[in-house]
């Protein structure tokens, strides 16, 4: 639903002022789904600092997070 509404919002904004949007829009499907999945994983595997999700320590690194967003 978030993906549908995000894309719909852009379409509405573009229809009102097309000259305001200079870059090409790509549907937010994959990116938004990945972001939400990472947030859920971070809530489940709570670490003391954000950096620990991306460090190379085998005990704290979570490939499902560090592999999605560098």
C-alpha positions, 0 to 999 in steps of 0.5 A, a space after each residue: 500500500 505504501 508503494 502504491 500511495 507513494 507512486 500515486 502521490 508523485 503522479 498527482 504532483 507531476 500532473 499539477 506542476 510537470 515543470 517542477 519535476 526535472 528528473 525521471 521518476 522510477 516507481 518506488 516499488 523495490 526501494 521502498 520494499 527494501 527499506 521497510 524490510 530493513 527497518 523490520 530486521 533492525 527492530 528484530 535484531 536490535 544493536 546498540 548503534 547503527 554502525 554495527 549493522 554494517 561492520 564486518 564483525 561476524 557476530 553483529 553483521 546482518 547480511 540482510 541489511 548490509 547487503 541491501 544498503 551499503 
